[in-house]
Amino acid sequence: MTQTVIPAEAADWARGHVGRHAAWALPADLGGTRAWRMSSPQGLIDIRITRTDEDFRREIYAHRNAVCRLGRSHGPRLLASEPRLRSLLTVQPRAWRVSNANLQLLPRVHEEAGRLLRVLHDSAGRTDEARIHATRATALYAQRIKVMAGNLGGVMSLPQADAVQGSASLVLEHVRELPVAFCHATFGPSLWEWQSQSQSLSFTGFGRSQVMAAVVDLARPALLWVRHPILRDWFLKGYGRELSELELLVLEHVSVLASGEDLFHAMESRDADSILEAAAALCRAVDHTDRARRRLDVPR
């Protein structure tokens, strides 16, 4: 559930940096980070309190080494941080959620999303250390969602639970072969925002960002591409490279995992609309994966 009041010590710390402003609670992200937003002359300021010290260190690293490369108009800017409180202050561009955009704008949005994601991805570097970290982080991600699927018996049908388990196993099978990148890790249209005045895109929600398999960031956009394939073409035009055959194979299964993760998070937040939306997305992802498998099984 969303905590409506900022903890007193964190509120005092934030006031020391940005002054006193009315704040409203934001939904917790997939990593469990609590957040509140304030409107100030500096812009929209978020105070974020991470769930663990490791989450705090990861988000600080993301801001200092990757998010900053997007440019201040394309993502949040780190204003201050306090390790003892696991708290961050970030300035967010004023924009509106892309999920409310009309179809005419979406091709431009997807091209820009692909371009910005490539900037983020390329910040990982091409080192053995990055590959080792990506393999470990992606494997932990798949294993965590396998456990989640086992806890959703009342919401997820048995075939869906089996599909999530099977998709996790396939990702684990190929994890060492996949291209690596510095990933947003919960990337998707619900975290893209459009700035009408500058006609530019910005990203939010970097609480889970780290080096992983690059295809993880395409999981949620791909769910939209099933219904609007032209958006995939625009996205990859901005991204600047085609996906490998292995990435295309794994992508469908990572989309199943992302849908399962979103359903689990929606159940935790007890948001009825989010539950219905996530459940429908999981159905589409599983159906798409089943159709793809049947095509491969057809004798030539």
TORKOL-4160 file (C-alpha; in steps of 0.2 Angstrom, whole numbers, padded with zeros to 4 digits, m for minus):
300
<pt num="1" X="0000" Y="0000" Z="0000"/>
<pt num="2" X="0006" Y="0018" Z="m0003"/>
<pt num="3" X="0012" Y="0027" Z="0012"/>
<pt num="4" X="0004" Y="0044" Z="0012"/>
<pt num="5" X="0016" Y="0053" Z="0024"/>
<pt num="6" X="0034" Y="0056" Z="0022"/>
<pt num="7" X="0044" Y="0049" Z="0037"/>
<pt num="8" X="0049" Y="0064" Z="0048"/>
<pt num="9" X="0067" Y="0063" Z="0047"/>
<pt num="10" X="0067" Y="0061" Z="0028"/>
<pt num="11" X="0055" Y="0076" Z="0027"/>
<pt num="12" X="0067" Y="0087" Z="0037"/>
<pt num="13" X="0081" Y="0082" Z="0026"/>
<pt num="14" X="0072" Y="0086" Z="0010"/>
<pt num="15" X="0066" Y="0103" Z="0017"/>
<pt num="16" X="0085" Y="0107" Z="0020"/>
<pt num="17" X="0088" Y="0106" Z="0001"/>
<pt num="18" X="0072" Y="0112" Z="m0007"/>
<pt num="19" X="0062" Y="0121" Z="0006"/>
<pt num="20" X="0044" Y="0117" Z="0012"/>
<pt num="21" X="0032" Y="0112" Z="m0001"/>
<pt num="22" X="0016" Y="0102" Z="m0001"/>
<pt num="23" X="0019" Y="0084" Z="m0007"/>
<pt num="24" X="0008" Y="0070" Z="m0013"/>
<pt num="25" X="0012" Y="0051" Z="m0013"/>
<pt num="26" X="0016" Y="0041" Z="m0028"/>
<pt num="27" X="0014" Y="0023" Z="m0030"/>
<pt num="28" X="0028" Y="0012" Z="m0025"/>
<pt num="29" X="0038" Y="0005" Z="m0039"/>
<pt num="30" X="0042" Y="m0013" Z="m0043"/>
<pt num="31" X="0057" Y="m0013" Z="m0032"/>
<pt num="32" X="0047" Y="m0006" Z="m0017"/>
<pt num="33" X="0054" Y="0011" Z="m0017"/>
<pt num="34" X="0042" Y="0024" Z="m0009"/>
<pt num="35" X="0041" Y="0041" Z="m0017"/>
<pt num="36" X="0032" Y="0058" Z="m0015"/>
<pt num="37" X="0032" Y="0072" Z="m0027"/>
<pt num="38" X="0032" Y="0091" Z="m0024"/>
<pt num="39" X="0030" Y="0105" Z="m0036"/>
<pt num="40" X="0043" Y="0119" Z="m0034"/>
<pt num="41" X="0051" Y="0133" Z="m0043"/>
<pt num="42" X="0065" Y="0121" Z="m0047"/>
<pt num="43" X="0052" Y="0109" Z="m0056"/>
<pt num="44" X="0044" Y="0093" Z="m0050"/>
<pt num="45" X="0054" Y="0086" Z="m0036"/>
<pt num="46" X="0053" Y="0068" Z="m0030"/>
<pt num="47" X="0059" Y="0062" Z="m0013"/>
<pt num="48" X="0062" Y="0043" Z="m0015"/>
<pt num="49" X="0066" Y="0031" Z="0000"/>
<pt num="50" X="0073" Y="0014" Z="m0006"/>
<pt num="51" X="0068" Y="m0002" Z="0002"/>
<pt num="52" X="0086" Y="m0008" Z="0005"/>
<pt num="53" X="0104" Y="m0001" Z="0006"/>
<pt num="54" X="0108" Y="m0011" Z="m0010"/>
<pt num="55" X="0093" Y="m0003" Z="m0019"/>
<pt num="56" X="0100" Y="0014" Z="m0014"/>
<pt num="57" X="0117" Y="0011" Z="m0020"/>
<pt num="58" X="0111" Y="0004" Z="m0037"/>
<pt num="59" X="0100" Y="0019" Z="m0040"/>
<pt num="60" X="0114" Y="0032" Z="m0035"/>
<pt num="61" X="0126" Y="0022" Z="m0047"/>
<pt num="62" X="0113" Y="0023" Z="m0061"/>
<pt num="63" X="0111" Y="0042" Z="m0059"/>
<pt num="64" X="0130" Y="0045" Z="m0059"/>
<pt num="65" X="0135" Y="0034" Z="m0073"/>
<pt num="66" X="0120" Y="0031" Z="m0085"/>
<pt num="67" X="0105" Y="0042" Z="m0082"/>
<pt num="68" X="0115" Y="0058" Z="m0083"/>
<pt num="69" X="0120" Y="0053" Z="m0101"/>
<pt num="70" X="0102" Y="0056" Z="m0107"/>
<pt num="71" X="0103" Y="0074" Z="m0104"/>
<pt num="72" X="0093" Y="0084" Z="m0091"/>
<pt num="73" X="0077" Y="0086" Z="m0101"/>
<pt num="74" X="0076" Y="0067" Z="m0105"/>
<pt num="75" X="0076" Y="0060" Z="m0087"/>
<pt num="76" X="0077" Y="0064" Z="m0069"/>
<pt num="77" X="0092" Y="0074" Z="m0062"/>
<pt num="78" X="0099" Y="0069" Z="m0045"/>
<pt num="79" X="0098" Y="0084" Z="m0033"/>
<pt num="80" X="0104" Y="0076" Z="m0017"/>
<pt num="81" X="0106" Y="0059" Z="m0008"/>
<pt num="82" X="0107" Y="0053" Z="0010"/>
<pt num="83" X="0114" Y="0035" Z="0012"/>
<pt num="84" X="0109" Y="0035" Z="0031"/>
<pt num="85" X="0090" Y="0038" Z="0026"/>
<pt num="86" X="0091" Y="0028" Z="0010"/>
<pt num="87" X="0084" Y="0044" Z="0002"/>
<pt num="88" X="0086" Y="0053" Z="m0014"/>
<pt num="89" X="0080" Y="0070" Z="m0021"/>
<pt num="90" X="0077" Y="0070" Z="m0040"/>
<pt num="91" X="0071" Y="0084" Z="m0052"/>
<pt num="92" X="0059" Y="0077" Z="m0065"/>
<pt num="93" X="0054" Y="0086" Z="m0081"/>
<pt num="94" X="0036" Y="0092" Z="m0082"/>
<pt num="95" X="0027" Y="0081" Z="m0094"/>
<pt num="96" X="0013" Y="0069" Z="m0096"/>
<pt num="97" X="0012" Y="0050" Z="m0098"/>
<pt num="98" X="0014" Y="0043" Z="m0115"/>
<pt num="99" X="0001" Y="0030" Z="m0111"/>
<pt num="100" X="m0012" Y="0044" Z="m0114"/>
<pt num="101" X="m0005" Y="0048" Z="m0131"/>
<pt num="102" X="m0015" Y="0047" Z="m0147"/>
<pt num="103" X="m0009" Y="0034" Z="m0161"/>
<pt num="104" X="m0003" Y="0048" Z="m0172"/>
<pt num="105" X="0010" Y="0053" Z="m0160"/>
<pt num="106" X="0016" Y="0036" Z="m0155"/>
<pt num="107" X="0028" Y="0033" Z="m0170"/>
<pt num="108" X="0038" Y="0048" Z="m0165"/>
<pt num="109" X="0037" Y="0043" Z="m0147"/>
<pt num="110" X="0044" Y="0026" Z="m0151"/>
<pt num="111" X="0058" Y="0032" Z="m0162"/>
<pt num="112" X="0064" Y="0044" Z="m0148"/>
<pt num="113" X="0062" Y="0030" Z="m0135"/>
<pt num="114" X="0073" Y="0019" Z="m0145"/>
<pt num="115" X="0086" Y="0033" Z="m0148"/>
<pt num="116" X="0087" Y="0037" Z="m0129"/>
<pt num="117" X="0087" Y="0019" Z="m0124"/>
<pt num="118" X="0102" Y="0016" Z="m0135"/>
<pt num="119" X="0111" Y="0030" Z="m0126"/>
<pt num="120" X="0107" Y="0022" Z="m0109"/>
<pt num="121" X="0112" Y="0004" Z="m0115"/>
<pt num="122" X="0128" Y="0010" Z="m0122"/>
<pt num="123" X="0134" Y="0017" Z="m0105"/>
<pt num="124" X="0137" Y="m0001" Z="m0099"/>
<pt num="125" X="0154" Y="m0003" Z="m0107"/>
<pt num="126" X="0160" Y="m0019" Z="m0115"/>
<pt num="127" X="0170" Y="m0027" Z="m0101"/>
<pt num="128" X="0170" Y="m0044" Z="m0094"/>
<pt num="129" X="0164" Y="m0037" Z="m0077"/>
<pt num="130" X="0149" Y="m0030" Z="m0086"/>
<pt num="131" X="0145" Y="m0047" Z="m0094"/>
<pt num="132" X="0147" Y="m0056" Z="m0077"/>
<pt num="133" X="0135" Y="m0044" Z="m0069"/>
<pt num="134" X="0123" Y="m0045" Z="m0083"/>
<pt num="135" X="0122" Y="m0063" Z="m0082"/>
<pt num="136" X="0120" Y="m0064" Z="m0063"/>
<pt num="137" X="0107" Y="m0050" Z="m0063"/>
<pt num="138" X="0096" Y="m0057" Z="m0077"/>
<pt num="139" X="0097" Y="m0074" Z="m0070"/>
<pt num="140" X="0091" Y="m0068" Z="m0053"/>
<pt num="141" X="0077" Y="m0058" Z="m0062"/>
<pt num="142" X="0071" Y="m0074" Z="m0070"/>
<pt num="143" X="0072" Y="m0084" Z="m0055"/>
<pt num="144" X="0063" Y="m0071" Z="m0044"/>
<pt num="145" X="0048" Y="m0071" Z="m0056"/>
<pt num="146" X="0047" Y="m0090" Z="m0056"/>
<pt num="147" X="0045" Y="m0089" Z="m0037"/>
<pt num="148" X="0032" Y="m0075" Z="m0040"/>
<pt num="149" X="0022" Y="m0086" Z="m0052"/>
<pt num="150" X="0021" Y="m0099" Z="m0038"/>
<pt num="151" X="0012" Y="m0086" Z="m0027"/>
<pt num="152" X="m0001" Y="m0081" Z="m0039"/>
<pt num="153" X="m0011" Y="m0097" Z="m0040"/>
<pt num="154" X="m0028" Y="m0088" Z="m0036"/>
<pt num="155" X="m0025" Y="m0075" Z="m0050"/>
<pt num="156" X="m0015" Y="m0084" Z="m0063"/>
<pt num="157" X="m0022" Y="m0100" Z="m0072"/>
<pt num="158" X="m0012" Y="m0116" Z="m0072"/>
<pt num="159" X="m0007" Y="m0114" Z="m0090"/>
<pt num="160" X="m0001" Y="m0096" Z="m0087"/>
<pt num="161" X="0009" Y="m0101" Z="m0072"/>
<pt num="162" X="0017" Y="m0115" Z="m0083"/>
<pt num="163" X="0020" Y="m0103" Z="m0096"/>
<pt num="164" X="0029" Y="m0091" Z="m0084"/>
<pt num="165" X="0040" Y="m0106" Z="m0077"/>
<pt num="166" X="0044" Y="m0111" Z="m0095"/>
<pt num="167" X="0049" Y="m0094" Z="m0101"/>
<pt num="168" X="0060" Y="m0091" Z="m0085"/>
<pt num="169" X="0069" Y="m0108" Z="m0089"/>
<pt num="170" X="0072" Y="m0103" Z="m0107"/>
<pt num="171" X="0079" Y="m0086" Z="m0102"/>
<pt num="172" X="0090" Y="m0095" Z="m0090"/>
<pt num="173" X="0096" Y="m0107" Z="m0103"/>
<pt num="174" X="0102" Y="m0093" Z="m0115"/>
<pt num="175" X="0107" Y="m0079" Z="m0102"/>
<pt num="176" X="0126" Y="m0080" Z="m0105"/>
<pt num="177" X="0124" Y="m0078" Z="m0124"/>
<pt num="178" X="0113" Y="m0062" Z="m0124"/>
<pt num="179" X="0120" Y="m0045" Z="m0128"/>
<pt num="180" X="0122" Y="m0034" Z="m0112"/>
<pt num="181" X="0118" Y="m0016" Z="m0108"/>
<pt num="182" X="0114" Y="m0004" Z="m0094"/>
<pt num="183" X="0096" Y="m0007" Z="m0093"/>
<pt num="184" X="0082" Y="0003" Z="m0086"/>
<pt num="185" X="0075" Y="m0014" Z="m0080"/>
<pt num="186" X="0056" Y="m0009" Z="m0079"/>
<pt num="187" X="0056" Y="0000" Z="m0096"/>
<pt num="188" X="0040" Y="0003" Z="m0105"/>
<pt num="189" X="0027" Y="0016" Z="m0111"/>
<pt num="190" X="0020" Y="0018" Z="m0093"/>
<pt num="191" X="0036" Y="0026" Z="m0088"/>
<pt num="192" X="0038" Y="0037" Z="m0104"/>
<pt num="193" X="0033" Y="0055" Z="m0103"/>
<pt num="194" X="0030" Y="0068" Z="m0117"/>
<pt num="195" X="0035" Y="0086" Z="m0115"/>
<pt num="196" X="0023" Y="0096" Z="m0126"/>
<pt num="197" X="0032" Y="0112" Z="m0126"/>
<pt num="198" X="0049" Y="0105" Z="m0131"/>
<pt num="199" X="0041" Y="0090" Z="m0141"/>
<pt num="200" X="0053" Y="0078" Z="m0132"/>
<pt num="201" X="0053" Y="0062" Z="m0122"/>
<pt num="202" X="0059" Y="0058" Z="m0105"/>
<pt num="203" X="0060" Y="0043" Z="m0094"/>
<pt num="204" X="0055" Y="0040" Z="m0076"/>
<pt num="205" X="0057" Y="0025" Z="m0064"/>
<pt num="206" X="0076" Y="0021" Z="m0063"/>
<pt num="207" X="0074" Y="0012" Z="m0046"/>
<pt num="208" X="0079" Y="m0005" Z="m0053"/>
<pt num="209" X="0092" Y="0000" Z="m0066"/>
<pt num="210" X="0108" Y="m0010" Z="m0068"/>
<pt num="211" X="0118" Y="m0020" Z="m0081"/>
<pt num="212" X="0107" Y="m0034" Z="m0088"/>
<pt num="213" X="0103" Y="m0043" Z="m0104"/>
<pt num="214" X="0098" Y="m0029" Z="m0116"/>
<pt num="215" X="0082" Y="m0038" Z="m0122"/>
<pt num="216" X="0075" Y="m0036" Z="m0104"/>
<pt num="217" X="0071" Y="m0018" Z="m0108"/>
<pt num="218" X="0061" Y="m0022" Z="m0124"/>
<pt num="219" X="0049" Y="m0034" Z="m0115"/>
<pt num="220" X="0035" Y="m0022" Z="m0111"/>
<pt num="221" X="0036" Y="m0011" Z="m0127"/>
<pt num="222" X="0035" Y="m0028" Z="m0137"/>
<pt num="223" X="0018" Y="m0031" Z="m0129"/>
<pt num="224" X="0012" Y="m0016" Z="m0138"/>
<pt num="225" X="0021" Y="m0020" Z="m0154"/>
<pt num="226" X="0010" Y="m0036" Z="m0156"/>
<pt num="227" X="m0005" Y="m0025" Z="m0159"/>
<pt num="228" X="0004" Y="m0011" Z="m0168"/>
<pt num="229" X="0019" Y="m0019" Z="m0177"/>
<pt num="230" X="0024" Y="m0002" Z="m0186"/>
<pt num="231" X="0029" Y="0005" Z="m0169"/>
<pt num="232" X="0042" Y="m0009" Z="m0167"/>
<pt num="233" X="0050" Y="m0003" Z="m0184"/>
<pt num="234" X="0050" Y="0015" Z="m0177"/>
<pt num="235" X="0058" Y="0010" Z="m0161"/>
<pt num="236" X="0072" Y="0000" Z="m0169"/>
<pt num="237" X="0075" Y="0014" Z="m0181"/>
<pt num="238" X="0079" Y="0025" Z="m0166"/>
<pt num="239" X="0088" Y="0011" Z="m0157"/>
<pt num="240" X="0100" Y="0010" Z="m0172"/>
<pt num="241" X="0102" Y="m0009" Z="m0173"/>
<pt num="242" X="0091" Y="m0025" Z="m0177"/>
<pt num="243" X="0089" Y="m0038" Z="m0164"/>
<pt num="244" X="0098" Y="m0055" Z="m0166"/>
<pt num="245" X="0089" Y="m0071" Z="m0169"/>
<pt num="246" X="0092" Y="m0076" Z="m0151"/>
<pt num="247" X="0086" Y="m0059" Z="m0144"/>
<pt num="248" X="0070" Y="m0061" Z="m0155"/>
<pt num="249" X="0067" Y="m0079" Z="m0148"/>
<pt num="250" X="0070" Y="m0073" Z="m0130"/>
<pt num="251" X="0060" Y="m0057" Z="m0131"/>
<pt num="252" X="0043" Y="m0066" Z="m0132"/>
<pt num="253" X="0048" Y="m0075" Z="m0116"/>
<pt num="254" X="0055" Y="m0060" Z="m0107"/>
<pt num="255" X="0038" Y="m0052" Z="m0111"/>
<pt num="256" X="0029" Y="m0066" Z="m0102"/>
<pt num="257" X="0040" Y="m0063" Z="m0087"/>
<pt num="258" X="0037" Y="m0044" Z="m0087"/>
<pt num="259" X="0019" Y="m0047" Z="m0088"/>
<pt num="260" X="0019" Y="m0059" Z="m0073"/>
<pt num="261" X="0030" Y="m0047" Z="m0063"/>
<pt num="262" X="0017" Y="m0033" Z="m0067"/>
<pt num="263" X="0003" Y="m0044" Z="m0061"/>
<pt num="264" X="0012" Y="m0048" Z="m0045"/>
<pt num="265" X="0015" Y="m0030" Z="m0041"/>
<pt num="266" X="m0003" Y="m0025" Z="m0045"/>
<pt num="267" X="m0009" Y="m0038" Z="m0033"/>
<pt num="268" X="0002" Y="m0031" Z="m0020"/>
<pt num="269" X="m0004" Y="m0013" Z="m0023"/>
<pt num="270" X="m0022" Y="m0019" Z="m0023"/>
<pt num="271" X="m0026" Y="m0008" Z="m0037"/>
<pt num="272" X="m0041" Y="m0016" Z="m0047"/>
<pt num="273" X="m0038" Y="m0007" Z="m0063"/>
<pt num="274" X="m0019" Y="m0012" Z="m0063"/>
<pt num="275" X="m0024" Y="m0030" Z="m0059"/>
<pt num="276" X="m0036" Y="m0031" Z="m0074"/>
<pt num="277" X="m0023" Y="m0022" Z="m0085"/>
<pt num="278" X="m0009" Y="m0033" Z="m0080"/>
<pt num="279" X="m0019" Y="m0049" Z="m0081"/>
<pt num="280" X="m0024" Y="m0045" Z="m0099"/>
<pt num="281" X="m0006" Y="m0041" Z="m0104"/>
<pt num="282" X="m0001" Y="m0058" Z="m0097"/>
<pt num="283" X="m0014" Y="m0067" Z="m0107"/>
<pt num="284" X="m0008" Y="m0058" Z="m0123"/>
<pt num="285" X="0010" Y="m0062" Z="m0119"/>
<pt num="286" X="0006" Y="m0080" Z="m0116"/>
<pt num="287" X="m0005" Y="m0082" Z="m0131"/>
<pt num="288" X="0008" Y="m0074" Z="m0143"/>
<pt num="289" X="0022" Y="m0085" Z="m0136"/>
<pt num="290" X="0010" Y="m0101" Z="m0139"/>
<pt num="291" X="0007" Y="m0095" Z="m0157"/>
<pt num="292" X="0025" Y="m0093" Z="m0160"/>
<pt num="293" X="0029" Y="m0110" Z="m0153"/>
<pt num="294" X="0016" Y="m0118" Z="m0164"/>
<pt num="295" X="0023" Y="m0110" Z="m0180"/>
<pt num="296" X="0040" Y="m0117" Z="m0176"/>
<pt num="297" X="0032" Y="m0134" Z="m0173"/>
<pt num="298" X="0023" Y="m0135" Z="m0190"/>
<pt num="299" X="0032" Y="m0147" Z="m0202"/>
<pt num="300" X="0040" Y="m0140" Z="m0217"/>
